[in-house]
Amino acid sequence: MKTIKLVNLKIKVSGIENLCLIILLFLLPGCSSLNYFKMRESDKVFNQGLKNSEKVQFERYRIKRNHIRYCHSGSDSLPVVLFIHGAPASLSFWKPFFQDSLLKSKAELVAVDRPGYGYSSFGRLYLSYYTQASLLAPIIEKYGKNRQLILVGSSYGGPLCALLAARFPEYVSGLLLVSSSIAPGEEAIWNITHLIDSPLGEFFPRVLQVATAEKIHHRKMLEEIKGEWSHILCPLVMLHGSEDELIFPTNVSFVYSKFWRAPKQITILGGLKHNIVDTRPKIVVEKIMELLNQNAMVLK
């Protein structure tokens, strides 16, 4: 380890973080207008390379000055699965699931750019999950009014999904939390976070500035909504890696105790880290299918 002094700022940087700093500080500013460094894809680029059966339709709406983009694919006669990503990311994070033929045969798939990311008022700060939930309410009402609606959230998308389930119990039929940050303070704050939160943060891509602001304020954001968890009534499935060094496994015990009214199935995956969606997508699909089947049996 070595210490870099930046004015009055001292930050310890490991080898891999040092490499990231060099790349970000010296290469990214000149390329920050590119979507690659905004961690998003345009509608056209998202569909490029996909089979006709896998292509999605994009929709947009506006609430006052806030713009929301989402996409959907599949039959409108099927149940709905809505995916919500973490930070930093966009709806493209869920792209592989739109290529899963088995899942698409069982549900219409929907993914949304969380407020501040992708094409949902990109670059703006939304440091309240209540605000984010109110902006996504039209999607919940549209797809949950007459059909089963399963919410799937990863990382920082998890608490937003949980809040939507709490606020709209009449519309949400099931909830899947993957590597989700629910317990206030039970997550890592990396050294680079403090650097991006410093005056030097202006040199970093805007998407990282937004994600860092969420990280810095996340404990407060979760404290604000922790009273909502007793309102969740739908079946809940939680997947978490035992070696998750970003969002600590202690989030599992918090969910177990605080989501006390929801029927729960919690699985700790031994040896896995934070990136379960990337490394074990089949497990995620399996759990989605279980929620869909469970709700189908209830309807019968």
N, C-alpha and C positions, 0 to 999 in steps of 0.2 A: 504493500500500500504506500501511496505517497500523497502529500498534501499540496494542493494548488491554492495559491493566494490570489484572490481577485478583489482588489481594494480591501474592504474590511470583511470580505466573505471568505471563510475557510471551508473547503469541501474535500473530504477524503474520496478518492476515486480509485476503484479497482481497475484491473487490466481491461476487462471488457467494457466497463463504463468509460474508461479513458478513450478507447477506440470510438465508441459512440459519440463522445463529445467532439472529437476531432472531425468526424464525418458531419455531424449536425452543425457545428459552428462554422465550418469552412466550406462545406459543399451545399447545404440546403438553402441558405438564404437566396442564392441566385436561382433556385429552382422551385421556390415555394409556391408559385402560381400553378404548378402542375398538380393534377388530381392525385398523382402517385403520392405526393407529400401531403395531401389532404386526406389520405386513406379513404378514398371514395372512388366510385366509378360512375360515369354518366349512364343514362338509360341505355344508350346504344352500345357502349362498351360492355356493360353487364351482360347483355344478350349475345354478344359476339362469341362464336364458338359453341354455343349451346344448340342442341337439337331443337327442332320446331316444337316438339312436345315439352321441352324444358324451358322455353322462353317465357318470360314474365311480362305482365302488363304493369306499367307504372301509373300511379295516381298522385295528385297533389291537392292540397287544400290550404286555406289560410285562415287563421284566427287573429284578427286585428293585424299586427305587423309580423306575426310569426308564421313561417312557412313550414309545412310538413310534407315529406315525400315518403311514399311507401309503395311496395310492389306486391303483386299477388299472382298466383298460378294454380289452376285446377278447377274442378267442377264446383259450381255454387250450390249444388245439392248435397255436398258432403260437409262433415264437421270442419272446423277451422282451427289451424295452428298458427299462432302469431309469435314470431321471433323478435326479441329485443336484445340488441348487442350491448357490450360494455364500452370501455374507454381505453385508448382512442380506437375508434372503428367506425363502421357504417353498416348498412344492411348487407353489403357484399360479404361480410363475415359469415353469413348464413348461406352463401351461394351453393355450396356442395349439397345442401339438403334439398334444394330445388331440383337437383339431378337424381334424387333417390326415387326410383319408380314405384317401389312398394309404398313408401310414405305418401306419395302423390296419389296413389290409388285409393287411399283411405281418408285423405283430407285435402281441403284447399289450403295452400300455404301462403302466408302473408309475412312480410318483414318490413320493418319501418326504420328509417333513420332517426335515431333518438335526437331530441332537440339540441342543437348546437353542433351536430355532426352530419356528415354526408351532405345532403341537399336540404336538410331541415334547419333553415336559418343558420347555416354553417358559420362557425366562429363566434357566435353569441354565447354568453354565459347564462346557464339556467341552473342556479345553485339551490334549487328547491325541488324535491321530488313531487310535491303538490303541484307546482307549476308544470312540470313535465307531464304529470298524469292528466292534468286538465287539457293539455294540448293533444294528447293521444285519445282522449275520451270519445271523439267522433268515430274512431276506428273500432273501439270496444263496442259502442252502441250499434254500429253498422253490422258487425259480424257476429255479435253475441245475442242480438235481439231474438232471432228465430232459429239459431243453430247452436250446437255445442261449440264452445270456444276454449281452447287450451292455450295458455300462455307459457312461453319458454324464454327464460332470461339467463344470460351468462354474465358473471362478474357484476359490474355496475348496472347491468340491465336487470339483474335479479330483484333488487329492492323496488325497482319501478314496476316490474310485473306483479310483485307481491302487493304493492300499494293499489294497483289497478284491481286486483282480485278482492282486496278489502273494500274498496270504494264502489265496486260494481259486482256484488255477490250474485245478483240476479242474471248477470251476463256471462260470468266466468265459470266454466265447468271443471277446470283442472289447472294445476300450476306445477311447472318443472323448473327448479332452480339448479343451475349448473355452476359450480365454482363461485357462488354468489356471496357478495359482501352484505351481510344483514346486521351483524352485531357492531355497534359503534366502537371504533378504535381497534378492532381485531383485524388489522391489515398492516402490511409493511409500507413504510414511507422511505423510498429510496433516496440516496444522496443526490441523484440527478434532479429529483423533484424540487429540492431547495434551490438548485441552480436555475431551473426554469422559472421558479417563483421569484427570482431576483431580477434586478434591472436588466441582466443579460438575457432574460427570457424573450425579449423582443427579437433576438436573433434566431429563435427557434420557430418552426412551422406553427401556424395558428392552431392546428389540431392538437398539438402537444401542449400549447398554452391552455387550451380549454380543458384537456384531460388533467393537467396539473392543478388547475383551479378547483376542479371537482375533487381531486385527491386531497388537497389541503383542507377543503371544507367538508369532506365526506362525513367525518364524525358528527358534525353539527347537522348535516342533512339527514343522517340516520336517526339521530336523537329526536329530530322534529317529527318523525313518522312512527316512532316505536310504539305509540299508543294504538296504532291501527291493527296490530297483528292479531288481536283477539276477534277481529271482525272477519277473518278469513275462515270460510266454511267449506270450501271445495277441497277435494283430494289434493294432497301435496306430495310431490316426489322431489327428493334432493340428492344430488350427486356432488361429492367433494373428494379431492385427492388428499391422501394422508400426508403427502409431502408438499402441499401447496404453501410456498413461501411468500406468496403475494397476498392472498386472502386466506387467513389462517383457518385451520380445521376447527378451531373453537367456535366458528360460526355455526357449526352443526348443533352443538349443545344449546346455543342460544335459540335457534329455530325450534328445536325440540321442546324447550320450556315455554317459549313465548307464543308459538303458533298452536296453542293448546286445544283450540276448537276444531282444527283441521285434521282429518284423517291423514296420517303421515307414513311415508315409506322413505327412510333415509339410508343411503348407501355411502360408506366411506371406501374409496377405491385405493387399495394398498399400493404404495410406490408411485402413484401418479401425482403430478404437480397441477398447475393452474390451467393448463391448456387441454382439458378433457375434450372440449368440442373438436379440437384439431386432431388429437391423438386417438380418441375413442368415439368417433361419431356413431358407430353402430350401437353402442350402449345408449347414447342419447336417443336415437331413433327407437330403440327397444322400449325405453321408458315412455316416450311419446305414445307409442302403440298401446302400451298398457293403460295409459290414461284414457285414450280413445275407446278402448274395449271396455274399460270399467264404466265409463259414462254410457256407452251403448247398452250395457246390461241394466243400468239403472233406468234408462228410458223404456226398456221392455217391461 
